């Protein structure tokens, strides 16, 4: 069983003031779905990551881990 989730890897240095830059800050895991095979997990992550449109300054990414 594989846990597919999204996570944001950065935060704005001073709240939402984008001019101040970004700070590394792994966010919490937001569950998308549980799947049975590693192939399903990879396909789902690829689909989500390719579907993220526009600027993504906080580096929101889909990932998976084995449960």
N, CA, C and O atoms as a Tinker XYZ file with bonds, in Angstrom:
   268  protein
     1  N      0.855000   -1.175000    0.000000    73     2
     2  CA     0.000000    0.000000    0.000000    64     1     3
     3  C      0.899000    1.236000    0.000000    63     2     4     5
     4  O      1.892000    1.294000    0.725000    81     3
     5  N      0.540000    2.220000   -0.820000    73     3     6
     6  CA     1.323000    3.444000   -0.940000    64     5     7
     7  C      0.454000    4.657000   -0.631000    63     6     8     9
     8  O     -0.693000    4.745000   -1.071000    81     7
     9  N      1.007000    5.574000    0.120000    73     7    10
    10  CA     0.341000    6.803000    0.531000    64     9    11
    11  C      0.795000    7.920000   -0.418000    63    10    12    13
    12  O      1.968000    8.292000   -0.434000    81    11
    13  N     -0.139000    8.444000   -1.199000    73    11    14
    14  CA     0.167000    9.545000   -2.121000    64    13    15
    15  C     -0.314000   10.838000   -1.464000    63    14    16    17
    16  O     -1.452000   10.924000   -1.001000    81    15
    17  N      0.559000   11.833000   -1.430000    73    15    18
    18  CA     0.245000   13.090000   -0.745000    64    17    19
    19  C      0.925000   14.261000   -1.437000    63    18    20    21
    20  O      1.838000   14.076000   -2.242000    81    19
    21  N      0.474000   15.461000   -1.115000    73    19    22
    22  CA     1.144000   16.678000   -1.575000    64    21    23
    23  C      1.751000   17.369000   -0.367000    63    22    24    25
    24  O      1.313000   17.197000    0.770000    81    23
    25  N      2.777000   18.159000   -0.658000    73    23    26
    26  CA     3.450000   18.901000    0.405000    64    25    27
    27  C      4.057000   20.162000   -0.214000    63    26    28    29
    28  O      4.505000   20.140000   -1.360000    81    27
    29  N      4.070000   21.241000    0.534000    73    27    30
    30  CA     4.712000   22.480000    0.117000    64    29    31
    31  C      6.064000   22.559000    0.817000    63    30    32    33
    32  O      6.151000   22.355000    2.028000    81    31
    33  N      7.125000   22.855000    0.054000    73    31    34
    34  CA     8.482000   22.791000    0.588000    64    33    35
    35  C      9.064000   24.126000    1.057000    63    34    36    37
    36  O     10.116000   24.141000    1.695000    81    35
    37  N      8.409000   25.235000    0.758000    73    35    38
    38  CA     8.910000   26.548000    1.165000    64    37    39
    39  C      7.776000   27.374000    1.746000    63    38    40    41
    40  O      6.600000   27.070000    1.547000    81    39
    41  N      8.147000   28.423000    2.466000    73    39    42
    42  CA     7.180000   29.415000    2.923000    64    41    43
    43  C      7.794000   30.790000    2.686000    63    42    44    45
    44  O      9.010000   30.935000    2.570000    81    43
    45  N      6.928000   31.792000    2.618000    73    43    46
    46  CA     7.425000   33.158000    2.472000    64    45    47
    47  C      8.116000   33.567000    3.763000    63    46    48    49
    48  O      7.622000   33.273000    4.852000    81    47
    49  N      9.243000   34.237000    3.652000    73    47    50
    50  CA    10.051000   34.596000    4.809000    64    49    51
    51  C      9.260000   35.404000    5.832000    63    50    52    53
    52  O      9.355000   35.138000    7.030000    81    51
    53  N      8.490000   36.377000    5.385000    73    51    54
    54  CA     7.693000   37.205000    6.297000    64    53    55
    55  C      6.219000   37.112000    5.922000    63    54    56    57
    56  O      5.649000   38.057000    5.376000    81    55
    57  N      5.624000   36.003000    6.208000    73    55    58
    58  CA     4.208000   35.823000    5.893000    64    57    59
    59  C      3.990000   35.771000    4.393000    63    58    60    61
    60  O      4.673000   35.018000    3.698000    81    59
    61  N      3.067000   36.544000    3.887000    73    59    62
    62  CA     2.736000   36.529000    2.467000    64    61    63
    63  C      3.455000   37.621000    1.675000    63    62    64    65
    64  O      3.099000   37.873000    0.524000    81    63
    65  N      4.440000   38.262000    2.257000    73    63    66
    66  CA     5.185000   39.305000    1.551000    64    65    67
    67  C      6.212000   38.657000    0.628000    63    66    68    69
    68  O      7.312000   38.319000    1.066000    81    67
    69  N      5.863000   38.484000   -0.637000    73    67    70
    70  CA     6.690000   37.762000   -1.591000    64    69    71
    71  C      8.026000   38.449000   -1.858000    63    70    72    73
    72  O      8.971000   37.794000   -2.297000    81    71
    73  N      8.125000   39.726000   -1.610000    73    71    74
    74  CA     9.358000   40.463000   -1.883000    64    73    75
    75  C     10.494000   40.073000   -0.943000    63    74    76    77
    76  O     11.659000   40.316000   -1.257000    81    75
    77  N     10.178000   39.478000    0.196000    73    75    78
    78  CA    11.192000   39.131000    1.183000    64    77    79
    79  C     11.831000   37.764000    0.942000    63    78    80    81
    80  O     12.758000   37.389000    1.660000    81    79
    81  N     11.361000   37.023000   -0.042000    73    79    82
    82  CA    11.976000   35.750000   -0.367000    64    81    83
    83  C     11.316000   34.563000    0.306000    63    82    84    85
    84  O     10.276000   34.674000    0.955000    81    83
    85  N     11.964000   33.421000    0.124000    73    83    86
    86  CA    11.435000   32.157000    0.614000    64    85    87
    87  C     12.384000   31.506000    1.604000    63    86    88    89
    88  O     13.597000   31.712000    1.554000    81    87
    89  N     11.815000   30.715000    2.507000    73    87    90
    90  CA    12.570000   29.976000    3.505000    64    89    91
    91  C     12.191000   28.505000    3.384000    63    90    92    93
    92  O     11.005000   28.193000    3.281000    81    91
    93  N     13.172000   27.581000    3.392000    73    91    94
    94  CA    12.822000   26.161000    3.375000    64    93    95
    95  C     11.934000   25.818000    4.581000    63    94    96    97
    96  O     12.245000   26.176000    5.718000    81    95
    97  N     10.844000   25.130000    4.314000    73    95    98
    98  CA     9.902000   24.805000    5.379000    64    97    99
    99  C      8.983000   23.688000    4.904000    63    98   100   101
   100  O      7.907000   23.969000    4.376000    81    99
   101  N      9.383000   22.411000    5.080000    73    99   102
   102  CA     8.514000   21.319000    4.649000    64   101   103
   103  C      7.175000   21.369000    5.381000    63   102   104   105
   104  O      7.126000   21.311000    6.610000    81   103
   105  N      6.106000   21.476000    4.624000    73   103   106
   106  CA     4.779000   21.552000    5.211000    64   105   107
   107  C      4.229000   20.181000    5.554000    63   106   108   109
   108  O      4.899000   19.164000    5.379000    81   107
   109  N      3.010000   20.171000    6.039000    73   107   110
   110  CA     2.381000   18.904000    6.416000    64   109   111
   111  C      1.961000   18.137000    5.165000    63   110   112   113
   112  O      1.787000   18.718000    4.094000    81   111
   113  N      1.805000   16.851000    5.314000    73   111   114
   114  CA     1.388000   15.993000    4.212000    64   113   115
   115  C     -0.130000   16.072000    4.072000    63   114   116   117
   116  O     -0.861000   15.876000    5.043000    81   115
   117  N     -0.596000   16.359000    2.864000    73   115   118
   118  CA    -2.023000   16.396000    2.567000    64   117   119
   119  C     -2.359000   15.180000    1.715000    63   118   120   121
   120  O     -1.994000   15.118000    0.541000    81   119
   121  N     -3.046000   14.224000    2.300000    73   119   122
   122  CA    -3.337000   12.962000    1.628000    64   121   123
   123  C     -4.185000   13.177000    0.382000    63   122   124   125
   124  O     -5.188000   13.890000    0.401000    81   123
   125  N     -3.748000   12.536000   -0.706000    73   123   126
   126  CA    -4.520000   12.519000   -1.939000    64   125   127
   127  C     -5.286000   11.205000   -2.020000    63   126   128   129
   128  O     -6.496000   11.189000   -2.245000    81   127
   129  N     -4.558000   10.096000   -1.830000    73   127   130
   130  CA    -5.176000    8.773000   -1.964000    64   129   131
   131  C     -4.189000    7.695000   -1.533000    63   130   132   133
   132  O     -2.982000    7.932000   -1.499000    81   131
   133  N     -4.693000    6.536000   -1.211000    73   131   134
   134  CA    -3.879000    5.346000   -0.992000    64   133   135
   135  C     -4.055000    4.447000   -2.205000    63   134   136   137
   136  O     -5.179000    4.239000   -2.662000    81   135
   137  N     -2.955000    3.911000   -2.731000    73   135   138
   138  CA    -3.006000    3.018000   -3.890000    64   137   139
   139  C     -2.248000    1.737000   -3.564000    63   138   140   141
   140  O     -1.493000    1.678000   -2.593000    81   139
   141  N     -2.459000    0.711000   -4.388000    73   139   142
   142  CA    -1.896000   -0.613000   -4.095000    64   141   143
   143  C     -0.507000   -0.857000   -4.652000    63   142   144   145
   144  O      0.262000   -1.617000   -4.064000    81   143
   145  N     -0.161000   -0.226000   -5.780000    73   143   146
   146  CA     1.128000   -0.527000   -6.411000    64   145   147
   147  C      1.979000    0.727000   -6.567000    63   146   148   149
   148  O      1.477000    1.851000   -6.572000    81   147
   149  N      3.279000    0.499000   -6.693000    73   147   150
   150  CA     4.201000    1.616000   -6.873000    64   149   151
   151  C      3.965000    2.289000   -8.229000    63   150   152   153
   152  O      4.170000    3.495000   -8.364000    81   151
   153  N      3.538000    1.520000   -9.229000    73   151   154
   154  CA     3.255000    2.092000  -10.541000    64   153   155
   155  C      2.090000    3.073000  -10.467000    63   154   156   157
   156  O      2.132000    4.146000  -11.068000    81   155
   157  N      1.050000    2.694000   -9.725000    73   155   158
   158  CA    -0.093000    3.596000   -9.536000    64   157   159
   159  C      0.339000    4.868000   -8.814000    63   158   160   161
   160  O     -0.090000    5.964000   -9.174000    81   159
   161  N      1.179000    4.725000   -7.806000    73   159   162
   162  CA     1.652000    5.879000   -7.040000    64   161   163
   163  C      2.454000    6.822000   -7.931000    63   162   164   165
   164  O      2.258000    8.037000   -7.889000    81   163
   165  N      3.351000    6.268000   -8.731000    73   163   166
   166  CA     4.162000    7.098000   -9.630000    64   165   167
   167  C      3.298000    7.814000  -10.655000    63   166   168   169
   168  O      3.491000    9.003000  -10.908000    81   167
   169  N      2.353000    7.105000  -11.244000    73   167   170
   170  CA     1.472000    7.709000  -12.252000    64   169   171
   171  C      0.631000    8.832000  -11.647000    63   170   172   173
   172  O      0.465000    9.886000  -12.262000    81   171
   173  N      0.106000    8.611000  -10.454000    73   171   174
   174  CA    -0.714000    9.623000   -9.797000    64   173   175
   175  C      0.116000   10.860000   -9.469000    63   174   176   177
   176  O     -0.335000   11.982000   -9.696000    81   175
   177  N      1.317000   10.671000   -8.940000    73   175   178
   178  CA     2.196000   11.808000   -8.633000    64   177   179
   179  C      2.551000   12.581000   -9.898000    63   178   180   181
   180  O      2.525000   13.811000   -9.909000    81   179
   181  N      2.880000   11.861000  -10.950000    73   179   182
   182  CA     3.231000   12.520000  -12.209000    64   181   183
   183  C      2.047000   13.323000  -12.748000    63   182   184   185
   184  O      2.215000   14.448000  -13.219000    81   183
   185  N      0.872000   12.750000  -12.676000    73   183   186
   186  CA    -0.332000   13.435000  -13.132000    64   185   187
   187  C     -0.578000   14.715000  -12.336000    63   186   188   189
   188  O     -0.878000   15.759000  -12.914000    81   187
   189  N     -0.453000   14.635000  -11.024000    73   187   190
   190  CA    -0.665000   15.814000  -10.175000    64   189   191
   191  C      0.396000   16.869000  -10.452000    63   190   192   193
   192  O      0.071000   18.043000  -10.628000    81   191
   193  N      1.670000   16.462000  -10.492000    73   191   194
   194  CA     2.752000   17.422000  -10.688000    64   193   195
   195  C      2.683000   18.080000  -12.068000    63   194   196   197
   196  O      3.018000   19.257000  -12.203000    81   195
   197  N      2.257000   17.344000  -13.086000    73   195   198
   198  CA     2.107000   17.929000  -14.425000    64   197   199
   199  C      0.890000   18.825000  -14.514000    63   198   200   201
   200  O      0.822000   19.692000  -15.385000    81   199
   201  N     -0.075000   18.628000  -13.621000    73   199   202
   202  CA    -1.299000   19.421000  -13.632000    64   201   203
   203  C     -1.202000   20.740000  -12.881000    63   202   204   205
   204  O     -2.115000   21.562000  -12.957000    81   203
   205  N     -0.112000   20.953000  -12.157000    73   203   206
   206  CA     0.063000   22.204000  -11.426000    64   205   207
   207  C      0.436000   23.284000  -12.439000    63   206   208   209
   208  O      1.512000   23.245000  -13.035000    81   207
   209  N     -0.455000   24.237000  -12.626000    73   207   210
   210  CA    -0.272000   25.280000  -13.646000    64   209   211
   211  C      0.229000   26.569000  -13.001000    63   210   212   213
   212  O      0.014000   26.823000  -11.816000    81   211
   213  N      0.892000   27.360000  -13.807000    73   211   214
   214  CA     1.311000   28.681000  -13.371000    64   213   215
   215  C      2.478000   28.639000  -12.412000    63   214   216   217
   216  O      3.080000   27.587000  -12.198000    81   215
   217  N      2.797000   29.789000  -11.832000    73   215   218
   218  CA     3.934000   29.852000  -10.905000    64   217   219
   219  C      3.690000   28.982000   -9.675000    63   218   220   221
   220  O      2.575000   28.894000   -9.162000    81   219
   221  N      4.748000   28.356000   -9.228000    73   219   222
   222  CA     4.671000   27.472000   -8.069000    64   221   223
   223  C      5.838000   27.796000   -7.135000    63   222   224   225
   224  O      6.679000   26.935000   -6.874000    81   223
   225  N      5.896000   29.045000   -6.624000    73   223   226
   226  CA     7.069000   29.474000   -5.856000    64   225   227
   227  C      7.273000   28.708000   -4.551000    63   226   228   229
   228  O      8.396000   28.630000   -4.052000    81   227
   229  N      6.216000   28.147000   -3.998000    73   227   230
   230  CA     6.358000   27.419000   -2.739000    64   229   231
   231  C      6.690000   25.950000   -2.967000    63   230   232   233
   232  O      6.800000   25.177000   -2.014000    81   231
   233  N      6.848000   25.569000   -4.226000    73   231   234
   234  CA     7.252000   24.223000   -4.627000    64   233   235
   235  C      6.319000   23.156000   -4.069000    63   234   236   237
   236  O      6.745000   22.259000   -3.341000    81   235
   237  N      5.047000   23.265000   -4.419000    73   235   238
   238  CA     4.069000   22.243000   -4.032000    64   237   239
   239  C      4.259000   21.039000   -4.931000    63   238   240   241
   240  O      4.202000   21.167000   -6.154000    81   239
   241  N      4.483000   19.879000   -4.353000    73   239   242
   242  CA     4.757000   18.660000   -5.094000    64   241   243
   243  C      3.975000   17.469000   -4.542000    63   242   244   245
   244  O      3.684000   17.392000   -3.349000    81   243
   245  N      3.646000   16.550000   -5.440000    73   243   246
   246  CA     3.052000   15.283000   -5.022000    64   245   247
   247  C      4.171000   14.283000   -4.803000    63   246   248   249
   248  O      5.148000   14.258000   -5.552000    81   247
   249  N      4.027000   13.463000   -3.777000    73   247   250
   250  CA     5.011000   12.456000   -3.416000    64   249   251
   251  C      4.274000   11.211000   -2.952000    63   250   252   253
   252  O      3.047000   11.212000   -2.845000    81   251
   253  N      5.020000   10.152000   -2.677000    73   251   254
   254  CA     4.402000    8.968000   -2.092000    64   253   255
   255  C      5.388000    8.276000   -1.173000    63   254   256   257
   256  O      6.602000    8.453000   -1.280000    81   255
   257  N      4.838000    7.483000   -0.268000    73   255   258
   258  CA     5.656000    6.661000    0.626000    64   257   259
   259  C      4.947000    5.325000    0.800000    63   258   260   261
   260  O      3.733000    5.213000    0.627000    81   259
   261  N      5.723000    4.337000    1.142000    73   259   262
   262  CA     5.157000    3.011000    1.347000    64   261   263
   263  C      4.625000    2.909000    2.767000    63   262   264   265
   264  O      5.306000    3.291000    3.720000    81   263
   265  N      3.434000    2.404000    2.907000    73   263   266
   266  CA     2.805000    2.262000    4.229000    64   265   267
   267  C      2.973000    0.869000    4.754000    63   266   268
   268  O      2.509000    0.563000    5.853000    81   267
